[in-house]
Amino acid sequence: CGPFPNLIPVAIDGQLTTERAIESQFPATDQFTYPVNGSNSYQVPSMEPHIWVPDMEKAQKNAGLGQVVIGSFQPTVEQRSTREDLVESSFNTAQMIQSTGVKVANLNTSCPNEGNNKLLCFDIDTTVDVVDAARKGLGPDIALMVKIANFPDPFLYEEFVKRVGPKVDAIIGINTVPSRVIDPESSEQFFPGEGRVISGFSGDCIRDLSLGMLRRTVYLRQKF
């Protein structure tokens, strides 16, 4: 997990657009106010499989009426790894999720709060291979959802839905938009450490972008 602080209120007037998120930076504040806006840099922490697999299995066994346990995961590879490494990671993790007995899985192809501008969902060829590997590892009986980022390029997103949509049971998006949060006094990067210049903004400020992605997704799912 990213070192503290990893969640902070931010001062934003109005809505983020794709251009504004890329070009602007926003000061951290001391407390959340209405409308609520914040930025996080958790960096997607995870326990080792010998911890999370039995924990997920226990959660599934104890799920009550009307409750659903969703096994969320994302392929993890080191720098300079190949597409094959990413596909193998997806398959192996999906197999572990399948062993827990959950009925729904969520494949995360987008995590702007990692500070990484190269998101998996923007590489459609690799995403297709990763989704296929996840499906193979999960088997036919587990519903597979895929989590995406905001797509600034509408034509790229149309291609994504056309090629990935038929392979999954649902498309999830969006929960954050990448941008920069700064210290209000020094104007320097707020979150300490390497790879944390960009963090995930959420709250009221991404409402319009979120609804826009929802409308595009509904239209494209119907189209394809």
C-alpha beads as a LAMMPS data file, in Angstrom:
LAMMPS data file: protein, C-alpha beads

224 atoms
223 bonds

1 atom types
1 bond types

-500.0 500.0 xlo xhi
-500.0 500.0 ylo yhi
-500.0 500.0 zlo zhi

Masses

1 110.0

Atoms # bond

1 1 1 0.000 0.000 0.000
2 1 1 1.177 3.522 -0.687
3 1 1 2.536 5.255 2.429
4 1 1 0.249 7.593 4.335
5 1 1 -1.337 9.871 3.438
6 1 1 -3.066 7.969 0.635
7 1 1 -6.476 9.699 0.598
8 1 1 -6.907 13.473 0.740
9 1 1 -9.660 16.050 0.156
10 1 1 -8.994 18.308 -2.821
11 1 1 -10.254 21.750 -3.795
12 1 1 -11.985 21.642 -7.185
13 1 1 -14.599 24.016 -8.548
14 1 1 -16.962 22.410 -11.024
15 1 1 -16.453 19.323 -13.110
16 1 1 -13.306 17.710 -14.441
17 1 1 -13.045 17.290 -18.164
18 1 1 -10.440 15.058 -19.765
19 1 1 -8.449 18.114 -20.835
20 1 1 -8.704 19.790 -17.439
21 1 1 -7.564 16.632 -15.656
22 1 1 -4.496 16.392 -17.890
23 1 1 -3.506 20.052 -17.889
24 1 1 -4.362 21.165 -14.336
25 1 1 -3.262 20.465 -10.776
26 1 1 -5.348 20.886 -7.634
27 1 1 -4.435 21.743 -4.039
28 1 1 -5.032 19.369 -1.164
29 1 1 -7.260 20.659 1.646
30 1 1 -7.660 19.906 5.354
31 1 1 -11.165 18.445 5.349
32 1 1 -13.909 17.148 3.109
33 1 1 -16.661 19.640 2.303
34 1 1 -19.790 19.411 0.174
35 1 1 -19.720 18.619 -2.691
36 1 1 -17.200 15.944 -1.719
37 1 1 -14.066 15.567 -3.852
38 1 1 -10.915 13.637 -3.076
39 1 1 -7.865 11.977 -4.512
40 1 1 -6.306 8.661 -3.561
41 1 1 -2.965 6.947 -4.103
42 1 1 -3.429 3.498 -2.587
43 1 1 -1.325 1.861 -5.326
44 1 1 -3.509 -1.283 -5.281
45 1 1 -2.154 -3.190 -2.285
46 1 1 -2.671 -6.936 -1.966
47 1 1 -1.864 -9.677 0.493
48 1 1 -0.124 -12.848 -0.661
49 1 1 -2.389 -15.602 -2.072
50 1 1 -2.031 -17.762 1.022
51 1 1 -3.824 -14.977 2.905
52 1 1 -6.404 -13.620 0.450
53 1 1 -7.547 -16.930 -1.050
54 1 1 -8.816 -18.450 2.229
55 1 1 -10.147 -15.030 3.267
56 1 1 -12.212 -14.769 0.059
57 1 1 -13.410 -18.342 0.489
58 1 1 -14.520 -17.581 4.052
59 1 1 -16.334 -14.445 2.890
60 1 1 -18.150 -16.432 0.209
61 1 1 -19.242 -19.109 2.684
62 1 1 -20.594 -16.473 5.065
63 1 1 -22.442 -14.376 2.477
64 1 1 -26.082 -13.965 3.524
65 1 1 -29.301 -13.643 1.593
66 1 1 -29.036 -10.845 -0.970
67 1 1 -25.258 -10.564 -0.581
68 1 1 -22.722 -11.166 -3.345
69 1 1 -18.980 -11.578 -2.878
70 1 1 -17.064 -10.240 -5.882
71 1 1 -13.533 -11.495 -6.419
72 1 1 -11.683 -8.445 -7.739
73 1 1 -8.239 -8.912 -9.284
74 1 1 -5.754 -7.558 -11.773
75 1 1 -2.726 -9.098 -13.470
76 1 1 0.518 -8.158 -11.757
77 1 1 3.854 -8.222 -13.554
78 1 1 7.247 -6.627 -13.165
79 1 1 8.647 -3.937 -15.439
80 1 1 9.859 -5.177 -18.832
81 1 1 7.503 -8.149 -18.620
82 1 1 5.934 -9.474 -21.799
83 1 1 2.298 -9.770 -22.844
84 1 1 2.630 -13.485 -22.178
85 1 1 3.570 -12.751 -18.557
86 1 1 0.465 -10.603 -18.171
87 1 1 -1.767 -13.286 -19.670
88 1 1 -0.246 -15.965 -17.450
89 1 1 -0.760 -13.811 -14.356
90 1 1 -4.411 -13.297 -15.285
91 1 1 -4.980 -17.024 -15.779
92 1 1 -3.254 -18.050 -12.557
93 1 1 -5.080 -15.464 -10.442
94 1 1 -8.428 -16.364 -12.007
95 1 1 -7.824 -20.002 -11.142
96 1 1 -7.221 -19.063 -7.518
97 1 1 -10.431 -17.022 -7.482
98 1 1 -12.336 -19.937 -8.980
99 1 1 -11.154 -22.141 -6.117
100 1 1 -12.812 -19.835 -3.543
101 1 1 -16.341 -20.528 -4.766
102 1 1 -17.315 -16.936 -5.591
103 1 1 -19.927 -16.463 -8.306
104 1 1 -18.748 -13.117 -9.679
105 1 1 -15.257 -11.848 -10.588
106 1 1 -14.075 -8.350 -11.482
107 1 1 -11.012 -7.977 -13.714
108 1 1 -9.425 -4.574 -13.164
109 1 1 -7.837 -3.180 -16.337
110 1 1 -7.572 0.398 -15.075
111 1 1 -5.958 1.904 -12.023
112 1 1 -5.087 5.575 -12.564
113 1 1 -4.266 5.889 -8.841
114 1 1 -1.120 3.816 -9.459
115 1 1 0.400 6.806 -11.183
116 1 1 0.813 4.736 -14.346
117 1 1 -0.368 6.334 -17.568
118 1 1 -0.110 3.066 -19.512
119 1 1 -3.393 1.432 -18.598
120 1 1 -4.200 -2.072 -19.764
121 1 1 -7.664 -1.168 -21.052
122 1 1 -6.153 1.197 -23.640
123 1 1 -4.235 -1.735 -25.159
124 1 1 -7.161 -3.630 -26.650
125 1 1 -5.145 -6.490 -28.149
126 1 1 -3.581 -7.314 -24.785
127 1 1 -6.878 -6.812 -22.966
128 1 1 -8.545 -9.363 -25.230
129 1 1 -5.837 -11.913 -24.410
130 1 1 -6.014 -11.153 -20.686
131 1 1 -9.813 -11.444 -20.643
132 1 1 -9.639 -14.751 -22.504
133 1 1 -7.112 -16.040 -19.978
134 1 1 -9.275 -14.890 -17.082
135 1 1 -12.316 -16.600 -18.547
136 1 1 -10.359 -19.813 -18.998
137 1 1 -9.108 -19.681 -15.406
138 1 1 -12.510 -18.872 -13.933
139 1 1 -14.415 -21.445 -15.923
140 1 1 -17.863 -21.006 -17.485
141 1 1 -19.938 -20.622 -14.333
142 1 1 -18.454 -17.445 -12.812
143 1 1 -19.730 -14.110 -14.129
144 1 1 -16.843 -11.959 -15.363
145 1 1 -16.894 -8.172 -15.200
146 1 1 -14.170 -5.873 -16.515
147 1 1 -13.349 -2.524 -14.898
148 1 1 -12.243 0.279 -17.221
149 1 1 -10.951 3.841 -17.105
150 1 1 -12.345 6.945 -18.758
151 1 1 -11.642 6.706 -22.505
152 1 1 -10.836 10.144 -23.952
153 1 1 -10.878 8.633 -27.459
154 1 1 -14.472 7.615 -28.349
155 1 1 -13.304 5.540 -31.333
156 1 1 -10.897 3.546 -29.163
157 1 1 -13.690 2.870 -26.690
158 1 1 -16.029 1.749 -29.454
159 1 1 -13.386 -0.751 -30.540
160 1 1 -12.961 -1.872 -26.916
161 1 1 -16.665 -2.580 -26.458
162 1 1 -16.881 -4.263 -29.863
163 1 1 -14.029 -6.677 -29.110
164 1 1 -14.114 -7.089 -25.330
165 1 1 -17.826 -6.615 -24.638
166 1 1 -18.973 -9.997 -26.003
167 1 1 -16.424 -11.764 -23.801
168 1 1 -17.646 -10.358 -20.460
169 1 1 -20.890 -10.180 -18.506
170 1 1 -20.528 -6.521 -17.518
171 1 1 -18.360 -3.431 -18.005
172 1 1 -17.643 -1.334 -14.892
173 1 1 -16.622 2.311 -14.960
174 1 1 -15.550 4.743 -13.822
175 1 1 -14.431 5.287 -10.229
176 1 1 -11.517 7.698 -10.652
177 1 1 -9.922 10.059 -13.163
178 1 1 -6.143 10.601 -13.130
179 1 1 -4.865 14.076 -12.307
180 1 1 -2.368 15.885 -10.058
181 1 1 -2.792 16.959 -6.441
182 1 1 -0.282 19.395 -4.953
183 1 1 0.695 20.735 -1.562
184 1 1 -1.102 24.103 -1.215
185 1 1 1.953 25.780 0.332
186 1 1 4.844 24.447 -1.728
187 1 1 2.958 23.578 -4.939
188 1 1 4.980 20.362 -4.978
189 1 1 3.697 16.821 -5.454
190 1 1 1.438 16.044 -2.473
191 1 1 1.645 12.261 -2.151
192 1 1 5.180 11.271 -1.100
193 1 1 7.230 8.776 -3.020
194 1 1 8.011 7.702 -6.552
195 1 1 5.193 7.101 -9.025
196 1 1 2.624 9.176 -7.111
197 1 1 2.591 12.425 -9.074
198 1 1 -0.624 11.215 -10.717
199 1 1 -3.419 10.021 -8.433
200 1 1 -7.055 9.015 -8.777
201 1 1 -9.634 11.806 -8.392
202 1 1 -13.156 10.856 -7.354
203 1 1 -16.313 12.415 -6.013
204 1 1 -18.635 15.047 -7.434
205 1 1 -15.923 16.366 -9.781
206 1 1 -16.069 13.274 -12.016
207 1 1 -19.874 13.026 -12.148
208 1 1 -20.190 14.288 -15.724
209 1 1 -17.369 12.091 -17.022
210 1 1 -18.848 9.070 -15.232
211 1 1 -22.328 9.632 -16.632
212 1 1 -20.858 10.230 -20.072
213 1 1 -19.041 6.891 -19.970
214 1 1 -22.221 5.196 -18.756
215 1 1 -24.258 6.580 -21.651
216 1 1 -21.596 5.578 -24.177
217 1 1 -21.392 2.089 -22.697
218 1 1 -25.150 1.516 -22.828
219 1 1 -25.279 2.722 -26.442
220 1 1 -22.301 0.604 -27.561
221 1 1 -23.475 -2.534 -25.726
222 1 1 -26.767 -2.255 -27.556
223 1 1 -24.975 -1.610 -30.852
224 1 1 -22.746 -4.668 -30.552

Bonds

1 1 1 2
2 1 2 3
3 1 3 4
4 1 4 5
5 1 5 6
6 1 6 7
7 1 7 8
8 1 8 9
9 1 9 10
10 1 10 11
11 1 11 12
12 1 12 13
13 1 13 14
14 1 14 15
15 1 15 16
16 1 16 17
17 1 17 18
18 1 18 19
19 1 19 20
20 1 20 21
21 1 21 22
22 1 22 23
23 1 23 24
24 1 24 25
25 1 25 26
26 1 26 27
27 1 27 28
28 1 28 29
29 1 29 30
30 1 30 31
31 1 31 32
32 1 32 33
33 1 33 34
34 1 34 35
35 1 35 36
36 1 36 37
37 1 37 38
38 1 38 39
39 1 39 40
40 1 40 41
41 1 41 42
42 1 42 43
43 1 43 44
44 1 44 45
45 1 45 46
46 1 46 47
47 1 47 48
48 1 48 49
49 1 49 50
50 1 50 51
51 1 51 52
52 1 52 53
53 1 53 54
54 1 54 55
55 1 55 56
56 1 56 57
57 1 57 58
58 1 58 59
59 1 59 60
60 1 60 61
61 1 61 62
62 1 62 63
63 1 63 64
64 1 64 65
65 1 65 66
66 1 66 67
67 1 67 68
68 1 68 69
69 1 69 70
70 1 70 71
71 1 71 72
72 1 72 73
73 1 73 74
74 1 74 75
75 1 75 76
76 1 76 77
77 1 77 78
78 1 78 79
79 1 79 80
80 1 80 81
81 1 81 82
82 1 82 83
83 1 83 84
84 1 84 85
85 1 85 86
86 1 86 87
87 1 87 88
88 1 88 89
89 1 89 90
90 1 90 91
91 1 91 92
92 1 92 93
93 1 93 94
94 1 94 95
95 1 95 96
96 1 96 97
97 1 97 98
98 1 98 99
99 1 99 100
100 1 100 101
101 1 101 102
102 1 102 103
103 1 103 104
104 1 104 105
105 1 105 106
106 1 106 107
107 1 107 108
108 1 108 109
109 1 109 110
110 1 110 111
111 1 111 112
112 1 112 113
113 1 113 114
114 1 114 115
115 1 115 116
116 1 116 117
117 1 117 118
118 1 118 119
119 1 119 120
120 1 120 121
121 1 121 122
122 1 122 123
123 1 123 124
124 1 124 125
125 1 125 126
126 1 126 127
127 1 127 128
128 1 128 129
129 1 129 130
130 1 130 131
131 1 131 132
132 1 132 133
133 1 133 134
134 1 134 135
135 1 135 136
136 1 136 137
137 1 137 138
138 1 138 139
139 1 139 140
140 1 140 141
141 1 141 142
142 1 142 143
143 1 143 144
144 1 144 145
145 1 145 146
146 1 146 147
147 1 147 148
148 1 148 149
149 1 149 150
150 1 150 151
151 1 151 152
152 1 152 153
153 1 153 154
154 1 154 155
155 1 155 156
156 1 156 157
157 1 157 158
158 1 158 159
159 1 159 160
160 1 160 161
161 1 161 162
162 1 162 163
163 1 163 164
164 1 164 165
165 1 165 166
166 1 166 167
167 1 167 168
168 1 168 169
169 1 169 170
170 1 170 171
171 1 171 172
172 1 172 173
173 1 173 174
174 1 174 175
175 1 175 176
176 1 176 177
177 1 177 178
178 1 178 179
179 1 179 180
180 1 180 181
181 1 181 182
182 1 182 183
183 1 183 184
184 1 184 185
185 1 185 186
186 1 186 187
187 1 187 188
188 1 188 189
189 1 189 190
190 1 190 191
191 1 191 192
192 1 192 193
193 1 193 194
194 1 194 195
195 1 195 196
196 1 196 197
197 1 197 198
198 1 198 199
199 1 199 200
200 1 200 201
201 1 201 202
202 1 202 203
203 1 203 204
204 1 204 205
205 1 205 206
206 1 206 207
207 1 207 208
208 1 208 209
209 1 209 210
210 1 210 211
211 1 211 212
212 1 212 213
213 1 213 214
214 1 214 215
215 1 215 216
216 1 216 217
217 1 217 218
218 1 218 219
219 1 219 220
220 1 220 221
221 1 221 222
222 1 222 223
223 1 223 224
